[in-house]
Structures are given as C-alpha cells and as structure tokens.
Amino acid sequence: MHWRVTRRLPAASENGRKHIIVQMEKGEEIDFILEAGLAVMRLPDGTFRIDETGEIIRTAGSMVVKTERF
C-alpha cells in the first residue's frame, strides 16, 4: 500500500509566513509534511512544528483571531 495525499491544509506561522501542510494516509497511518518538502509534527494542541526549524505553525482551524472593540 502506498501513501496518498488526503488533504491540503492552509497554515501560517506566528510571523505571518504562509504554508501548505499536506496530510498523507497509508491505511490507518497518518503523516504530515509541508508542501515545500520539510517534515512537520502535529502537536497535542493541534498546532504543527517544522522539524528542521522548530517554527510553530497553525492551520486555519486553530488560528487565533484578534478582535478590537471600537
């Protein structure tokens, strides 16, 4: 059985850099990489860490949106 791409998740780092996280599945096994080819690990809080740099990135579903009251 081969790995297959099942989702592409838009994500961003704390400094605003945009990324695409590729979710791959092989049977019951799930793994993630960046579209740019770097390895990422999903953390317990739902964010991802780029293995090579340690940078934390968030998908659209886990991003914190700042709001201001006027």
Secondary structure, 3 states (H helix, E strand, C coil): CCCEEEEEEEEEECCCCEEEEEEEEECCEEEEEECCCCEEEECCCCCEEECCCCCEEEEHHHCCCCCCCC
